[in-house]
Amino acid sequence: MIGPLESLPVWGRAATWGALAGSGLLVGLIAAIVTRPAHGNIARVMAFGAGALLGTVSIQLVASAQKHAGIVRATVVLLVGALLFSIINLWLARAGAKNRKRCGECLPQETERDKPGSGRAIAIGTIIDALPEGLVLGIAVAQTTAPTIPVVAGFFLANVPESLSGSAGMYLAGRSKRYILSVWAAASLVTPVAAALGSVVFGAASPMAAGILDALSGGILLAMAVETMIPEAFDRAPLFSGTVAVLGFVTIAAVAGLASASH
């Protein structure tokens, strides 16, 4: 029996999974608007999301990369991906987007008055951060019909605190509601679009090439977690933040274990 997703073309399936993962950004945005959380709560949610993202990359992407591309290639490409993100993030930081995922209460984001053009840099950085997730999902759909549930869950859970914290910081930096809504709406659309394009462009990629792309994306995501998520999660060292981060990690580990056992 063919399910609703299986009846879609490959790019349609990829876009659907991308939309599901990217919807975490909208959930975080709504939570920021409705609850206006303080730094301590945002930090703990960010710790959970960072742990989930680290678990997704280490348990799913790195394992896949090593299996299909080999340990040496996977290791080198992981480092290349991390270096690529760090270089881009350095450029964005100099343009005013260094603290784009900070809540503003602990460390304020750049304002347009302090750094002209920072609003544009923050928007670009936010959108760029969503690209590797879409790429991973698109490649997975092209190679195996659907991405694994732990990967989708990990991306979703990491996206929620990113927009929760980033939205709070944008608000405190004096950004308009229209700007905040536009940035996160655009970012949430990037993931499904990137997934759709990735499934088409890399549809004929060999398993080794797919493994290399997984490693590249994994390196980017690991560097992103360390440079943009963990600083917010552990600023002022909220109590039990380390435990919360591990909770995010073991959540993905448990989902991966259950998914593996079901097959």
N, C-alpha and C positions, 0 to 999 in steps of 0.2 A: 504493500500500500504506500502510495506517495503522499508525504505530508505537505503542508502548505509551503514550507521553505524549500523542500526538494523540487517543487514545481517551478520555482523561480530560476532565472538564468544565474550563472555563477556570480556576476557582479551584484545582482539583486540580493542573493544570500549574504554576500560579504557586507553589503551596505546595511542589511538588517542587523547582523551581529555587531557591526560598528555603531549603529544607532543605539543598540542596547548598552554597549559599554560606554559610549559618549553621553548617555542620558544621566550618568552619575554627576556630570557637571551641572546639569539643570537641577538635580536634586539638591546639590550643595548650595546652589544659588538661591533656591527657594527657602532652604533652611536658614541661610544667612539673613534673608529678608524678613522671615517670620519670627525667628528667635533672637536675632541680634546677640549671639553668644559672646561671652568674655574670652580673653586669651587662653585661660587655663583649659576651658572646655574645647576650644578650637585646637589647642596643642595636643590634647589627648586623642581627638578624632584624627588629627594629622599623623600622630604616632601609629595609630591603628592602620591608616591608609598606607603609610610608608612601609610598615611591616608586611602588609598584603602585597604591595608592589615588589618588595624584595623577595617575598616568597614566590610570586608568580615568575619573576625572572630566573631565580636560582633553581626552582623545582621544575619549571616547564621549559622556558626558552633555552637556558644553558644546556639542559639535558638533551633537548632536541638538537641544538647546534652541535654538541659533541658527538651525538649519534650519527648525524648525517654529514657533518663536515670534518669530523676528526677533532681530537683534543687540541692539537697544536693550532690548526686554523681557527677553531672556535676561540681559543685564548687570545690570539693575535687580533682577531676582528672585534672581540669584546673590548679590548683596549683601544682600538681605533674608534669604535663607536663612542666610548667614554670621552676620548680626546676631542672628537668632533663636537659633542655636546658642550664640553668645557670651553672650546674656542668660541662657539656661537653664544654661549651664555656670557662670556667675557665681553663680547661686542654688545650684547643686550644690556649688560650691567653698566657699561660706559654710556649707553644711550638713555639710561634712566629706568631700566626694567629689572634691576638686581633683586629688588624685594617684592616682585610681582605676586608672590604667594604668601607674603606675610600679612597678618591680620591687622597691622597698623597700630595696635595697642602696645605691642612689645617693641616693634621696630617699624616706623612709618614708611610707607611707600613714597617714592618721589612724587611731588606735586608738579603741575605744569608751570607754576610760578617759580619753583626752585630749579626745575630742569625742563626747559621748553622741549617738547617732542617726546617727553617721557610717556605720555598717554599712548602715542603711536607705538613706541617701543614695547610697552606692556602688552598691548593688543597683539603685536607680532609675536612676542615671546609666548603668550598664552596659546596662540594658534599653533605655533611650531611645536609646542610641548605635546599636542594631541596627535601629531603626525605618526610617530613610530608605532603607537598602539594600532592605528588603522592599518598600517603596513603589515604588522604581524597578523592581524585578523584576516586581511585579504589573502596573504600567502597561505594561511592555514586552510581557508575555504578552497583555494585553487588546488591545493595538494591533497586535502583529505575530506572535502565536502563541507566540513564544519570545524570551527576551532574548538578546543577543549573547554569544558565548562569552567575549570579553574582559571584559565586565561581570561575569559570574559568576566568572571566574578572578580578577579584581581584588579583588572582595569577599572571596572565599575567602582569598586570599593576605594581605589586610589583617587579616582576623579572627584568623589564627593567632598573629601576634605580640601582638595586643591581649590575648588571653586568656593567652598565655604570660607576658607581663610582669605583667598584672593579678593572675594567680593567685599568682605569686611574691611580689608585694607584699602580697596578702591573707594569705598564710601567715606572712610576717615580721611582720605587724601583729597576729598572734595570732588571726586568724579561724579558726573551726573548719573541718574538712574538709567537714562537712555544709553549712556556709554557702557555701564556695567552690564545691562541686559544684552546689548549688541555684542560685546566681547565674548561673553559666555555662550550666547546662542551661536555665534560663528564658530567658536571652538568645538561646541557639541556637534556641529555639522561637519567639521573637518574629519573626524574619525570615520564616519560612514563613507564619505567621499574618498578618503585615502584608502579605505578598505576595498571599495569598489574598483578603484584604479589599480591597486596592488594585485587584486585577483585577476585582472585582465592583463596587465603588463607582465606579471610574473607567473601567469598561468601555465606556461610551457617550461618553467624553470625546473632544473633537475633537483632531486632531493639534496644534493650537496650545495647547490646554489641557494636553495631555500634555507638550509642550515646556516649558511654564511649570513644571509639576511636576518635570520633570527638572532644570530650572535651580534650583528651590528645594532639591531634594534634593542637588544638586551643591554648592550653597553651604554647606549644612549639613555635608556630608562634607569639603569643603576646610577649613572652620574646625575641624572635629573633628581632622583630621590635624595641623593646625598647633598646636592648643592641647593635645591629649592624646597624640599619637604622637611628633611630632618632638622634644619636650623629652626624652623617654626615649632616643630614637635618638641624640641628639647630646650627652647629658650626659657630661662628661669626654672628649668628642671622641674616640671610638674611632678608631683608624687606618683609613683607607679607608672610613669610614662614608658619605661623600659618594658615592663610587663605588658602594657597595652600594645606596644609594638610587636612583641612576641605573640600576643593574642592574634594580631592581624596575620602574622606569618603562619601560625599553626592553623588558622582558619583555612587558608589556601592549601596547606599541607593536608588537612583533613578532607577537603573537597577533592583534591587530587587523588588521595587514597581511595575514597569512596567511588570516584569515577573509574579508577583503575580496576577496582574489585568488581564493579558492575559489568566490566567487559571480560 
